[in-house]
Amino acid sequence: MAVSEPDAAPHKRASMFLVPADAEGVEIVRDVPTMEDPSGGVGRFRAGGYGHAEIVYRDVRVGPEALLGESGQGFWLAQLRLGPGRIQHCMRWLGQSQRAFDMLCERAVSREAFGSALSEKQTVQNWVADSAAQILAARLMTLYAAWKIDREGARNARLEISLIKFSGAQAMYDVIDRALQVHGALGFSTDLPLESMYRNARAARIYDGADEVHRQSVARRILAGYDPVDVPTEHVPARRRAAQERFAALLDTVDL
């Protein structure tokens, strides 16, 4: 992305371009392994198998054929992908959450400690119940967000998308963390997929908008629907007076 319309509104200044990797001035400095997958395939654009790299553009020039869409549509094109992309993340996270939940429950009924199965311990029972509740809530929120996208478009479902983005990521993180904990040293090892799932879950709270950004966006949209007042709307004395004034004629006819 590059600024092509410096005098336009902030969201209409940038444009997207397709730049050949071998274009003059493009320097691929290094692959960047990540916490999500620090030991995947390494090579050009291949760190961790996810294609993260440090790239420097020095006076790179491209022709008009490299422009994606119209000039100034860079931000719009990015947002066009993010809405459906985020809901797709949430669907994958539900699968990861359910997989970790099954591992949690299997371990709870299989492992014994201090004379009884882990499934008999109140703490583990709480983990099972809390995980089930979070997964179901995330699943229903994802379905609702997808339903709204289908009917009103991603733009009109921004609130619901942001809600499920941060809450779904947190649910997955919590469930995987509990599953890892109940497996102890086995969960911490690479003999189970939990350690990899845990690292992926941590990344989910950052990419496509950090949790804090989505929370702020949700709060701003919700609070925009409220107006400041001098007296709280639910102030009981004020409501009582309003009711007495509204129904004064009826009250005059009633013997109290």
Secondary structure, 3 states (H helix, E strand, C coil): CEECCCCCCHHHCEEEECCCCCCCCEEEEEECCECCECCCCCCCCCECCCCEEEEEECCCCCCHHHEECCCCCHHHHHHHHHHHHHHHHHHHHHHHHHHHHHHHHHHHHHCEECCEEHHHCHHHHHHHHHHHHHHHHHHHHHHHHHHHHHHHCCHHHHHHHHHHHHHHHHHHHHHHHHHHHHHCHHHHCCCCCHHHHHHHHHHHCCCCCCHHHHHHHHHHHHHCCCCCCCCCCCCHHHHHHHHHHHCHHHHHCCCC
